[in-house]
Amino acid sequence: MTNYDRLKEPFNDSELEWKPQSVGIKNGKPWARILCYVQARAIQNRLDEVFGLMNWKDEYRFEKNGD
């Protein structure tokens, strides 16, 4: 297994968060749509582990009109 294979591994349950996206009642029964999120720190730690502390960065760019 290469170090890059580590990027494909699932995250631990403790690194995940579950949040409701929407809830409601249909036919008298409650329902909920729940989404799973990976904690940002878990992603940063994984990138540090694979690429090294100083060998990756995140960038943000703003595009006009969503292009």
CHARMM-style PDB file with segment names, atoms N, HN, CA, C and O in Angstrom:
ATOM      1  N   MET     1       0.852  -1.184   0.000  1.00  0.00      PROA
ATOM      2  CA  MET     1       0.000   0.000   0.000  1.00  0.00      PROA
ATOM      3  C   MET     1       0.894   1.242   0.000  1.00  0.00      PROA
ATOM      4  O   MET     1       1.813   1.360   0.810  1.00  0.00      PROA
ATOM      5  N   THR     2       0.609   2.161  -0.919  1.00  0.00      PROA
ATOM      6  HN  THR     2      -0.137   2.066  -1.577  1.00  0.00      PROA
ATOM      7  CA  THR     2       1.366   3.408  -0.954  1.00  0.00      PROA
ATOM      8  C   THR     2       0.760   4.401   0.023  1.00  0.00      PROA
ATOM      9  O   THR     2      -0.358   4.217   0.504  1.00  0.00      PROA
ATOM     10  N   ASN     3       1.496   5.430   0.304  1.00  0.00      PROA
ATOM     11  HN  ASN     3       2.405   5.579  -0.086  1.00  0.00      PROA
ATOM     12  CA  ASN     3       1.009   6.480   1.191  1.00  0.00      PROA
ATOM     13  C   ASN     3      -0.251   7.131   0.619  1.00  0.00      PROA
ATOM     14  O   ASN     3      -1.137   7.537   1.371  1.00  0.00      PROA
ATOM     15  N   TYR     4      -0.331   7.230  -0.718  1.00  0.00      PROA
ATOM     16  HN  TYR     4       0.389   6.900  -1.329  1.00  0.00      PROA
ATOM     17  CA  TYR     4      -1.500   7.837  -1.350  1.00  0.00      PROA
ATOM     18  C   TYR     4      -2.759   6.992  -1.160  1.00  0.00      PROA
ATOM     19  O   TYR     4      -3.868   7.524  -1.187  1.00  0.00      PROA
ATOM     20  N   ASP     5      -2.600   5.696  -0.972  1.00  0.00      PROA
ATOM     21  HN  ASP     5      -1.699   5.264  -0.950  1.00  0.00      PROA
ATOM     22  CA  ASP     5      -3.755   4.833  -0.716  1.00  0.00      PROA
ATOM     23  C   ASP     5      -4.459   5.238   0.580  1.00  0.00      PROA
ATOM     24  O   ASP     5      -5.652   4.986   0.754  1.00  0.00      PROA
ATOM     25  N   ARG     6      -3.722   5.855   1.466  1.00  0.00      PROA
ATOM     26  HN  ARG     6      -2.754   6.060   1.325  1.00  0.00      PROA
ATOM     27  CA  ARG     6      -4.299   6.321   2.741  1.00  0.00      PROA
ATOM     28  C   ARG     6      -5.433   7.322   2.488  1.00  0.00      PROA
ATOM     29  O   ARG     6      -6.361   7.430   3.290  1.00  0.00      PROA
ATOM     30  N   LEU     7      -5.352   8.050   1.372  1.00  0.00      PROA
ATOM     31  HN  LEU     7      -4.598   7.962   0.721  1.00  0.00      PROA
ATOM     32  CA  LEU     7      -6.389   9.028   1.043  1.00  0.00      PROA
ATOM     33  C   LEU     7      -7.729   8.362   0.765  1.00  0.00      PROA
ATOM     34  O   LEU     7      -8.777   8.983   0.943  1.00  0.00      PROA
ATOM     35  N   LYS     8      -7.707   7.113   0.334  1.00  0.00      PROA
ATOM     36  HN  LYS     8      -6.856   6.608   0.190  1.00  0.00      PROA
ATOM     37  CA  LYS     8      -8.931   6.388  -0.013  1.00  0.00      PROA
ATOM     38  C   LYS     8      -9.599   5.724   1.192  1.00  0.00      PROA
ATOM     39  O   LYS     8     -10.747   5.290   1.107  1.00  0.00      PROA
ATOM     40  N   GLU     9      -8.890   5.648   2.295  1.00  0.00      PROA
ATOM     41  HN  GLU     9      -7.957   6.001   2.364  1.00  0.00      PROA
ATOM     42  CA  GLU     9      -9.419   4.939   3.462  1.00  0.00      PROA
ATOM     43  C   GLU     9     -10.571   5.717   4.099  1.00  0.00      PROA
ATOM     44  O   GLU     9     -10.561   6.948   4.119  1.00  0.00      PROA
ATOM     45  N   PRO    10     -11.548   5.001   4.610  1.00  0.00      PROA
ATOM     46  CA  PRO    10     -12.660   5.695   5.282  1.00  0.00      PROA
ATOM     47  C   PRO    10     -12.182   6.378   6.564  1.00  0.00      PROA
ATOM     48  O   PRO    10     -11.188   5.980   7.172  1.00  0.00      PROA
ATOM     49  N   PHE    11     -12.903   7.395   6.944  1.00  0.00      PROA
ATOM     50  HN  PHE    11     -13.711   7.719   6.450  1.00  0.00      PROA
ATOM     51  CA  PHE    11     -12.589   8.080   8.194  1.00  0.00      PROA
ATOM     52  C   PHE    11     -13.211   7.318   9.355  1.00  0.00      PROA
ATOM     53  O   PHE    11     -14.189   6.590   9.181  1.00  0.00      PROA
ATOM     54  N   ASN    12     -12.635   7.492  10.539  1.00  0.00      PROA
ATOM     55  HN  ASN    12     -11.841   8.083  10.679  1.00  0.00      PROA
ATOM     56  CA  ASN    12     -13.166   6.866  11.742  1.00  0.00      PROA
ATOM     57  C   ASN    12     -14.503   7.498  12.105  1.00  0.00      PROA
ATOM     58  O   ASN    12     -14.763   8.655  11.776  1.00  0.00      PROA
ATOM     59  N   ASP    13     -15.335   6.741  12.775  1.00  0.00      PROA
ATOM     60  HN  ASP    13     -15.124   5.801  13.042  1.00  0.00      PROA
ATOM     61  CA  ASP    13     -16.629   7.265  13.211  1.00  0.00      PROA
ATOM     62  C   ASP    13     -16.477   8.533  14.045  1.00  0.00      PROA
ATOM     63  O   ASP    13     -17.313   9.433  13.964  1.00  0.00      PROA
ATOM     64  N   SER    14     -15.421   8.609  14.840  1.00  0.00      PROA
ATOM     65  HN  SER    14     -14.742   7.879  14.905  1.00  0.00      PROA
ATOM     66  CA  SER    14     -15.212   9.778  15.701  1.00  0.00      PROA
ATOM     67  C   SER    14     -14.871  11.039  14.894  1.00  0.00      PROA
ATOM     68  O   SER    14     -14.913  12.145  15.433  1.00  0.00      PROA
ATOM     69  N   GLU    15     -14.534  10.880  13.606  1.00  0.00      PROA
ATOM     70  HN  GLU    15     -14.500   9.982  13.168  1.00  0.00      PROA
ATOM     71  CA  GLU    15     -14.198  12.017  12.756  1.00  0.00      PROA
ATOM     72  C   GLU    15     -15.387  12.480  11.906  1.00  0.00      PROA
ATOM     73  O   GLU    15     -15.265  13.388  11.084  1.00  0.00      PROA
ATOM     74  N   LEU    16     -16.522  11.846  12.120  1.00  0.00      PROA
ATOM     75  HN  LEU    16     -16.622  11.109  12.788  1.00  0.00      PROA
ATOM     76  CA  LEU    16     -17.720  12.159  11.347  1.00  0.00      PROA
ATOM     77  C   LEU    16     -18.745  12.871  12.214  1.00  0.00      PROA
ATOM     78  O   LEU    16     -18.802  12.673  13.428  1.00  0.00      PROA
ATOM     79  N   GLU    17     -19.548  13.699  11.569  1.00  0.00      PROA
ATOM     80  HN  GLU    17     -19.501  13.860  10.583  1.00  0.00      PROA
ATOM     81  CA  GLU    17     -20.661  14.361  12.244  1.00  0.00      PROA
ATOM     82  C   GLU    17     -21.917  14.138  11.412  1.00  0.00      PROA
ATOM     83  O   GLU    17     -21.867  14.129  10.182  1.00  0.00      PROA
ATOM     84  N   TRP    18     -23.018  13.963  12.083  1.00  0.00      PROA
ATOM     85  HN  TRP    18     -23.058  13.971  13.082  1.00  0.00      PROA
ATOM     86  CA  TRP    18     -24.305  13.741  11.414  1.00  0.00      PROA
ATOM     87  C   TRP    18     -25.199  14.923  11.715  1.00  0.00      PROA
ATOM     88  O   TRP    18     -25.380  15.302  12.872  1.00  0.00      PROA
ATOM     89  N   LYS    19     -25.763  15.510  10.652  1.00  0.00      PROA
ATOM     90  HN  LYS    19     -25.615  15.202   9.712  1.00  0.00      PROA
ATOM     91  CA  LYS    19     -26.602  16.691  10.829  1.00  0.00      PROA
ATOM     92  C   LYS    19     -27.879  16.538  10.003  1.00  0.00      PROA
ATOM     93  O   LYS    19     -27.847  16.049   8.875  1.00  0.00      PROA
ATOM     94  N   PRO    20     -29.001  16.964  10.581  1.00  0.00      PROA
ATOM     95  CA  PRO    20     -30.241  16.913   9.809  1.00  0.00      PROA
ATOM     96  C   PRO    20     -30.240  17.968   8.702  1.00  0.00      PROA
ATOM     97  O   PRO    20     -29.892  19.124   8.940  1.00  0.00      PROA
ATOM     98  N   GLN    21     -30.626  17.569   7.514  1.00  0.00      PROA
ATOM     99  HN  GLN    21     -30.909  16.630   7.321  1.00  0.00      PROA
ATOM    100  CA  GLN    21     -30.748  18.515   6.413  1.00  0.00      PROA
ATOM    101  C   GLN    21     -32.178  19.033   6.330  1.00  0.00      PROA
ATOM    102  O   GLN    21     -32.415  20.223   6.123  1.00  0.00      PROA
ATOM    103  N   SER    22     -33.124  18.115   6.495  1.00  0.00      PROA
ATOM    104  HN  SER    22     -32.931  17.148   6.664  1.00  0.00      PROA
ATOM    105  CA  SER    22     -34.528  18.515   6.470  1.00  0.00      PROA
ATOM    106  C   SER    22     -35.337  17.496   7.264  1.00  0.00      PROA
ATOM    107  O   SER    22     -34.968  16.328   7.384  1.00  0.00      PROA
ATOM    108  N   VAL    23     -36.439  17.975   7.794  1.00  0.00      PROA
ATOM    109  HN  VAL    23     -36.739  18.924   7.696  1.00  0.00      PROA
ATOM    110  CA  VAL    23     -37.332  17.119   8.575  1.00  0.00      PROA
ATOM    111  C   VAL    23     -38.769  17.484   8.222  1.00  0.00      PROA
ATOM    112  O   VAL    23     -39.040  18.565   7.700  1.00  0.00      PROA
ATOM    113  N   GLY    24     -39.664  16.581   8.511  1.00  0.00      PROA
ATOM    114  HN  GLY    24     -39.444  15.703   8.935  1.00  0.00      PROA
ATOM    115  CA  GLY    24     -41.060  16.873   8.232  1.00  0.00      PROA
ATOM    116  C   GLY    24     -41.960  15.749   8.691  1.00  0.00      PROA
ATOM    117  O   GLY    24     -41.532  14.803   9.352  1.00  0.00      PROA
ATOM    118  N   ILE    25     -43.217  15.883   8.320  1.00  0.00      PROA
ATOM    119  HN  ILE    25     -43.564  16.652   7.783  1.00  0.00      PROA
ATOM    120  CA  ILE    25     -44.214  14.857   8.619  1.00  0.00      PROA
ATOM    121  C   ILE    25     -44.939  14.551   7.322  1.00  0.00      PROA
ATOM    122  O   ILE    25     -45.415  15.454   6.634  1.00  0.00      PROA
ATOM    123  N   LYS    26     -45.019  13.265   6.992  1.00  0.00      PROA
ATOM    124  HN  LYS    26     -44.632  12.531   7.550  1.00  0.00      PROA
ATOM    125  CA  LYS    26     -45.724  12.835   5.787  1.00  0.00      PROA
ATOM    126  C   LYS    26     -46.653  11.695   6.176  1.00  0.00      PROA
ATOM    127  O   LYS    26     -46.228  10.723   6.801  1.00  0.00      PROA
ATOM    128  N   ASN    27     -47.913  11.815   5.809  1.00  0.00      PROA
ATOM    129  HN  ASN    27     -48.258  12.605   5.301  1.00  0.00      PROA
ATOM    130  CA  ASN    27     -48.917  10.810   6.155  1.00  0.00      PROA
ATOM    131  C   ASN    27     -48.954  10.546   7.659  1.00  0.00      PROA
ATOM    132  O   ASN    27     -49.148   9.414   8.103  1.00  0.00      PROA
ATOM    133  N   GLY    28     -48.765  11.613   8.430  1.00  0.00      PROA
ATOM    134  HN  GLY    28     -48.608  12.533   8.069  1.00  0.00      PROA
ATOM    135  CA  GLY    28     -48.816  11.492   9.882  1.00  0.00      PROA
ATOM    136  C   GLY    28     -47.584  10.888  10.519  1.00  0.00      PROA
ATOM    137  O   GLY    28     -47.573  10.643  11.726  1.00  0.00      PROA
ATOM    138  N   LYS    29     -46.537  10.639   9.733  1.00  0.00      PROA
ATOM    139  HN  LYS    29     -46.546  10.838   8.753  1.00  0.00      PROA
ATOM    140  CA  LYS    29     -45.313  10.028  10.275  1.00  0.00      PROA
ATOM    141  C   LYS    29     -44.137  10.993  10.108  1.00  0.00      PROA
ATOM    142  O   LYS    29     -43.948  11.567   9.036  1.00  0.00      PROA
ATOM    143  N   PRO    30     -43.346  11.168  11.177  1.00  0.00      PROA
ATOM    144  CA  PRO    30     -42.173  12.044  11.057  1.00  0.00      PROA
ATOM    145  C   PRO    30     -41.086  11.383  10.207  1.00  0.00      PROA
ATOM    146  O   PRO    30     -40.944  10.160  10.195  1.00  0.00      PROA
ATOM    147  N   TRP    31     -40.320  12.222   9.494  1.00  0.00      PROA
ATOM    148  HN  TRP    31     -40.435  13.215   9.504  1.00  0.00      PROA
ATOM    149  CA  TRP    31     -39.202  11.739   8.704  1.00  0.00      PROA
ATOM    150  C   TRP    31     -38.059  12.749   8.815  1.00  0.00      PROA
ATOM    151  O   TRP    31     -38.274  13.907   9.173  1.00  0.00      PROA
ATOM    152  N   ALA    32     -36.866  12.305   8.509  1.00  0.00      PROA
ATOM    153  HN  ALA    32     -36.692  11.365   8.218  1.00  0.00      PROA
ATOM    154  CA  ALA    32     -35.697  13.193   8.538  1.00  0.00      PROA
ATOM    155  C   ALA    32     -34.676  12.726   7.504  1.00  0.00      PROA
ATOM    156  O   ALA    32     -34.478  11.528   7.301  1.00  0.00      PROA
ATOM    157  N   ARG    33     -34.049  13.676   6.869  1.00  0.00      PROA
ATOM    158  HN  ARG    33     -34.211  14.649   7.034  1.00  0.00      PROA
ATOM    159  CA  ARG    33     -32.912  13.385   5.980  1.00  0.00      PROA
ATOM    160  C   ARG    33     -31.666  13.858   6.721  1.00  0.00      PROA
ATOM    161  O   ARG    33     -31.520  15.039   7.034  1.00  0.00      PROA
ATOM    162  N   ILE    34     -30.780  12.917   6.990  1.00  0.00      PROA
ATOM    163  HN  ILE    34     -30.899  11.957   6.735  1.00  0.00      PROA
ATOM    164  CA  ILE    34     -29.583  13.181   7.771  1.00  0.00      PROA
ATOM    165  C   ILE    34     -28.365  13.062   6.857  1.00  0.00      PROA
ATOM    166  O   ILE    34     -28.248  12.102   6.096  1.00  0.00      PROA
ATOM    167  N   LEU    35     -27.460  14.038   6.933  1.00  0.00      PROA
ATOM    168  HN  LEU    35     -27.555  14.818   7.551  1.00  0.00      PROA
ATOM    169  CA  LEU    35     -26.243  14.020   6.120  1.00  0.00      PROA
ATOM    170  C   LEU    35     -25.029  13.787   7.001  1.00  0.00      PROA
ATOM    171  O   LEU    35     -24.981  14.221   8.152  1.00  0.00      PROA
ATOM    172  N   CYS    36     -24.061  13.102   6.445  1.00  0.00      PROA
ATOM    173  HN  CYS    36     -24.100  12.749   5.510  1.00  0.00      PROA
ATOM    174  CA  CYS    36     -22.816  12.814   7.146  1.00  0.00      PROA
ATOM    175  C   CYS    36     -21.737  13.767   6.643  1.00  0.00      PROA
ATOM    176  O   CYS    36     -21.554  13.932   5.437  1.00  0.00      PROA
ATOM    177  N   TYR    37     -21.033  14.386   7.569  1.00  0.00      PROA
ATOM    178  HN  TYR    37     -21.182  14.252   8.549  1.00  0.00      PROA
ATOM    179  CA  TYR    37     -19.948  15.307   7.251  1.00  0.00      PROA
ATOM    180  C   TYR    37     -18.657  14.800   7.874  1.00  0.00      PROA
ATOM    181  O   TYR    37     -18.658  14.255   8.978  1.00  0.00      PROA
ATOM    182  N   VAL    38     -17.562  14.986   7.157  1.00  0.00      PROA
ATOM    183  HN  VAL    38     -17.561  15.429   6.261  1.00  0.00      PROA
ATOM    184  CA  VAL    38     -16.234  14.699   7.713  1.00  0.00      PROA
ATOM    185  C   VAL    38     -15.728  15.991   8.346  1.00  0.00      PROA
ATOM    186  O   VAL    38     -15.813  17.057   7.736  1.00  0.00      PROA
ATOM    187  N   GLN    39     -15.209  15.901   9.549  1.00  0.00      PROA
ATOM    188  HN  GLN    39     -15.140  15.035  10.044  1.00  0.00      PROA
ATOM    189  CA  GLN    39     -14.672  17.085  10.212  1.00  0.00      PROA
ATOM    190  C   GLN    39     -13.485  17.630   9.424  1.00  0.00      PROA
ATOM    191  O   GLN    39     -12.652  16.866   8.936  1.00  0.00      PROA
ATOM    192  N   ALA    40     -13.413  18.940   9.305  1.00  0.00      PROA
ATOM    193  HN  ALA    40     -14.090  19.560   9.701  1.00  0.00      PROA
ATOM    194  CA  ALA    40     -12.323  19.583   8.570  1.00  0.00      PROA
ATOM    195  C   ALA    40     -10.963  19.192   9.156  1.00  0.00      PROA
ATOM    196  O   ALA    40     -10.006  18.976   8.413  1.00  0.00      PROA
ATOM    197  N   ARG    41     -10.880  19.103  10.467  1.00  0.00      PROA
ATOM    198  HN  ARG    41     -11.658  19.278  11.070  1.00  0.00      PROA
ATOM    199  CA  ARG    41      -9.612  18.747  11.111  1.00  0.00      PROA
ATOM    200  C   ARG    41      -9.176  17.345  10.692  1.00  0.00      PROA
ATOM    201  O   ARG    41      -7.981  17.106  10.515  1.00  0.00      PROA
ATOM    202  N   ALA    42     -10.104  16.423  10.532  1.00  0.00      PROA
ATOM    203  HN  ALA    42     -11.075  16.617  10.676  1.00  0.00      PROA
ATOM    204  CA  ALA    42      -9.772  15.064  10.111  1.00  0.00      PROA
ATOM    205  C   ALA    42      -9.173  15.075   8.701  1.00  0.00      PROA
ATOM    206  O   ALA    42      -8.222  14.345   8.421  1.00  0.00      PROA
ATOM    207  N   ILE    43      -9.726  15.898   7.827  1.00  0.00      PROA
ATOM    208  HN  ILE    43     -10.498  16.492   8.055  1.00  0.00      PROA
ATOM    209  CA  ILE    43      -9.189  16.009   6.467  1.00  0.00      PROA
ATOM    210  C   ILE    43      -7.798  16.627   6.499  1.00  0.00      PROA
ATOM    211  O   ILE    43      -6.890  16.150   5.818  1.00  0.00      PROA
ATOM    212  N   GLN    44      -7.626  17.674   7.277  1.00  0.00      PROA
ATOM    213  HN  GLN    44      -8.363  18.062   7.830  1.00  0.00      PROA
ATOM    214  CA  GLN    44      -6.309  18.308   7.390  1.00  0.00      PROA
ATOM    215  C   GLN    44      -5.268  17.334   7.938  1.00  0.00      PROA
ATOM    216  O   GLN    44      -4.139  17.279   7.449  1.00  0.00      PROA
ATOM    217  N   ASN    45      -5.653  16.575   8.945  1.00  0.00      PROA
ATOM    218  HN  ASN    45      -6.570  16.620   9.342  1.00  0.00      PROA
ATOM    219  CA  ASN    45      -4.722  15.592   9.517  1.00  0.00      PROA
ATOM    220  C   ASN    45      -4.331  14.538   8.489  1.00  0.00      PROA
ATOM    221  O   ASN    45      -3.169  14.139   8.415  1.00  0.00      PROA
ATOM    222  N   ARG    46      -5.305  14.085   7.693  1.00  0.00      PROA
ATOM    223  HN  ARG    46      -6.249  14.409   7.753  1.00  0.00      PROA
ATOM    224  CA  ARG    46      -5.023  13.078   6.665  1.00  0.00      PROA
ATOM    225  C   ARG    46      -4.052  13.635   5.619  1.00  0.00      PROA
ATOM    226  O   ARG    46      -3.107  12.952   5.223  1.00  0.00      PROA
ATOM    227  N   LEU    47      -4.283  14.863   5.177  1.00  0.00      PROA
ATOM    228  HN  LEU    47      -5.050  15.418   5.499  1.00  0.00      PROA
ATOM    229  CA  LEU    47      -3.389  15.479   4.193  1.00  0.00      PROA
ATOM    230  C   LEU    47      -1.993  15.681   4.769  1.00  0.00      PROA
ATOM    231  O   LEU    47      -1.001  15.465   4.072  1.00  0.00      PROA
ATOM    232  N   ASP    48      -1.902  16.092   6.031  1.00  0.00      PROA
ATOM    233  HN  ASP    48      -2.707  16.268   6.597  1.00  0.00      PROA
ATOM    234  CA  ASP    48      -0.598  16.227   6.685  1.00  0.00      PROA
ATOM    235  C   ASP    48       0.137  14.895   6.713  1.00  0.00      PROA
ATOM    236  O   ASP    48       1.338  14.832   6.447  1.00  0.00      PROA
ATOM    237  N   GLU    49      -0.583  13.844   7.035  1.00  0.00      PROA
ATOM    238  HN  GLU    49      -1.558  13.895   7.251  1.00  0.00      PROA
ATOM    239  CA  GLU    49       0.000  12.500   7.128  1.00  0.00      PROA
ATOM    240  C   GLU    49       0.535  12.030   5.778  1.00  0.00      PROA
ATOM    241  O   GLU    49       1.615  11.443   5.710  1.00  0.00      PROA
ATOM    242  N   VAL    50      -0.212  12.283   4.709  1.00  0.00      PROA
ATOM    243  HN  VAL    50      -1.089  12.760   4.764  1.00  0.00      PROA
ATOM    244  CA  VAL    50       0.159  11.781   3.382  1.00  0.00      PROA
ATOM    245  C   VAL    50       1.196  12.662   2.706  1.00  0.00      PROA
ATOM    246  O   VAL    50       2.164  12.160   2.134  1.00  0.00      PROA
ATOM    247  N   PHE    51       1.000  13.979   2.770  1.00  0.00      PROA
ATOM    248  HN  PHE    51       0.214  14.387   3.235  1.00  0.00      PROA
ATOM    249  CA  PHE    51       1.863  14.891   2.006  1.00  0.00      PROA
ATOM    250  C   PHE    51       2.884  15.641   2.844  1.00  0.00      PROA
ATOM    251  O   PHE    51       3.810  16.236   2.292  1.00  0.00      PROA
ATOM    252  N   GLY    52       2.739  15.628   4.158  1.00  0.00      PROA
ATOM    253  HN  GLY    52       1.987  15.144   4.606  1.00  0.00      PROA
ATOM    254  CA  GLY    52       3.630  16.381   5.024  1.00  0.00      PROA
ATOM    255  C   GLY    52       2.998  17.718   5.392  1.00  0.00      PROA
ATOM    256  O   GLY    52       2.138  18.238   4.682  1.00  0.00      PROA
ATOM    257  N   LEU    53       3.447  18.256   6.517  1.00  0.00      PROA
ATOM    258  HN  LEU    53       4.145  17.833   7.094  1.00  0.00      PROA
ATOM    259  CA  LEU    53       2.837  19.471   7.051  1.00  0.00      PROA
ATOM    260  C   LEU    53       2.897  20.662   6.097  1.00  0.00      PROA
ATOM    261  O   LEU    53       1.967  21.469   6.063  1.00  0.00      PROA
ATOM    262  N   MET    54       3.955  20.782   5.339  1.00  0.00      PROA
ATOM    263  HN  MET    54       4.710  20.127   5.368  1.00  0.00      PROA
ATOM    264  CA  MET    54       4.145  21.971   4.509  1.00  0.00      PROA
ATOM    265  C   MET    54       3.973  21.689   3.017  1.00  0.00      PROA
ATOM    266  O   MET    54       4.333  22.531   2.194  1.00  0.00      PROA
ATOM    267  N   ASN    55       3.446  20.557   2.658  1.00  0.00      PROA
ATOM    268  HN  ASN    55       3.153  19.873   3.327  1.00  0.00      PROA
ATOM    269  CA  ASN    55       3.410  20.174   1.250  1.00  0.00      PROA
ATOM    270  C   ASN    55       2.014  20.166   0.627  1.00  0.00      PROA
ATOM    271  O   ASN    55       1.799  19.533  -0.406  1.00  0.00      PROA
ATOM    272  N   TRP    56       1.076  20.860   1.245  1.00  0.00      PROA
ATOM    273  HN  TRP    56       1.251  21.374   2.085  1.00  0.00      PROA
ATOM    274  CA  TRP    56      -0.248  21.011   0.654  1.00  0.00      PROA
ATOM    275  C   TRP    56      -0.837  22.319   1.165  1.00  0.00      PROA
ATOM    276  O   TRP    56      -0.397  22.851   2.184  1.00  0.00      PROA
ATOM    277  N   LYS    57      -1.819  22.826   0.463  1.00  0.00      PROA
ATOM    278  HN  LYS    57      -2.176  22.394  -0.365  1.00  0.00      PROA
ATOM    279  CA  LYS    57      -2.513  24.038   0.913  1.00  0.00      PROA
ATOM    280  C   LYS    57      -3.916  24.041   0.320  1.00  0.00      PROA
ATOM    281  O   LYS    57      -4.198  23.361  -0.667  1.00  0.00      PROA
ATOM    282  N   ASP    58      -4.767  24.806   0.936  1.00  0.00      PROA
ATOM    283  HN  ASP    58      -4.538  25.358   1.738  1.00  0.00      PROA
ATOM    284  CA  ASP    58      -6.089  24.986   0.352  1.00  0.00      PROA
ATOM    285  C   ASP    58      -6.167  26.402  -0.214  1.00  0.00      PROA
ATOM    286  O   ASP    58      -5.576  27.343   0.316  1.00  0.00      PROA
ATOM    287  N   GLU    59      -6.897  26.515  -1.279  1.00  0.00      PROA
ATOM    288  HN  GLU    59      -7.378  25.750  -1.709  1.00  0.00      PROA
ATOM    289  CA  GLU    59      -7.051  27.803  -1.941  1.00  0.00      PROA
ATOM    290  C   GLU    59      -8.526  28.028  -2.232  1.00  0.00      PROA
ATOM    291  O   GLU    59      -9.292  27.089  -2.446  1.00  0.00      PROA
ATOM    292  N   TYR    60      -8.889  29.266  -2.232  1.00  0.00      PROA
ATOM    293  HN  TYR    60      -8.267  30.029  -2.058  1.00  0.00      PROA
ATOM    294  CA  TYR    60     -10.260  29.637  -2.558  1.00  0.00      PROA
ATOM    295  C   TYR    60     -10.212  30.688  -3.652  1.00  0.00      PROA
ATOM    296  O   TYR    60      -9.439  31.643  -3.578  1.00  0.00      PROA
ATOM    297  N   ARG    61     -11.034  30.506  -4.654  1.00  0.00      PROA
ATOM    298  HN  ARG    61     -11.662  29.730  -4.715  1.00  0.00      PROA
ATOM    299  CA  ARG    61     -11.146  31.531  -5.675  1.00  0.00      PROA
ATOM    300  C   ARG    61     -12.613  31.833  -5.890  1.00  0.00      PROA
ATOM    301  O   ARG    61     -13.479  30.963  -5.790  1.00  0.00      PROA
ATOM    302  N   PHE    62     -12.851  33.045  -6.177  1.00  0.00      PROA
ATOM    303  HN  PHE    62     -12.148  33.751  -6.259  1.00  0.00      PROA
ATOM    304  CA  PHE    62     -14.214  33.504  -6.406  1.00  0.00      PROA
ATOM    305  C   PHE    62     -14.396  33.762  -7.873  1.00  0.00      PROA
ATOM    306  O   PHE    62     -13.676  34.561  -8.472  1.00  0.00      PROA
ATOM    307  N   GLU    63     -15.352  33.092  -8.446  1.00  0.00      PROA
ATOM    308  HN  GLU    63     -15.937  32.443  -7.959  1.00  0.00      PROA
ATOM    309  CA  GLU    63     -15.637  33.205  -9.872  1.00  0.00      PROA
ATOM    310  C   GLU    63     -16.841  34.110 -10.065  1.00  0.00      PROA
ATOM    311  O   GLU    63     -17.797  34.088  -9.290  1.00  0.00      PROA
ATOM    312  N   LYS    64     -16.768  34.879 -11.087  1.00  0.00      PROA
ATOM    313  HN  LYS    64     -15.991  34.897 -11.717  1.00  0.00      PROA
ATOM    314  CA  LYS    64     -17.860  35.768 -11.436  1.00  0.00      PROA
ATOM    315  C   LYS    64     -19.015  34.953 -12.015  1.00  0.00      PROA
ATOM    316  O   LYS    64     -18.797  34.108 -12.883  1.00  0.00      PROA
ATOM    317  N   ASN    65     -20.211  35.190 -11.558  1.00  0.00      PROA
ATOM    318  HN  ASN    65     -20.388  35.876 -10.853  1.00  0.00      PROA
ATOM    319  CA  ASN    65     -21.413  34.521 -12.066  1.00  0.00      PROA
ATOM    320  C   ASN    65     -21.369  32.997 -11.944  1.00  0.00      PROA
ATOM    321  O   ASN    65     -22.042  32.298 -12.701  1.00  0.00      PROA
ATOM    322  N   GLY    66     -20.601  32.488 -11.018  1.00  0.00      PROA
ATOM    323  HN  GLY    66     -20.054  33.056 -10.403  1.00  0.00      PROA
ATOM    324  CA  GLY    66     -20.552  31.049 -10.808  1.00  0.00      PROA
ATOM    325  C   GLY    66     -19.843  30.276 -11.899  1.00  0.00      PROA
ATOM    326  O   GLY    66     -19.952  29.051 -11.946  1.00  0.00      PROA
ATOM    327  N   ASP    67     -19.120  30.950 -12.778  1.00  0.00      PROA
ATOM    328  HN  ASP    67     -19.032  31.946 -12.740  1.00  0.00      PROA
ATOM    329  CA  ASP    67     -18.383  30.285 -13.867  1.00  0.00      PROA
ATOM    330  C   ASP    67     -17.119  29.640 -13.344  1.00  0.00      PROA
ATOM    331  OT1 ASP    67     -16.371  29.034 -14.112  1.00  0.00      PROA
TER     332      ASP     67
END
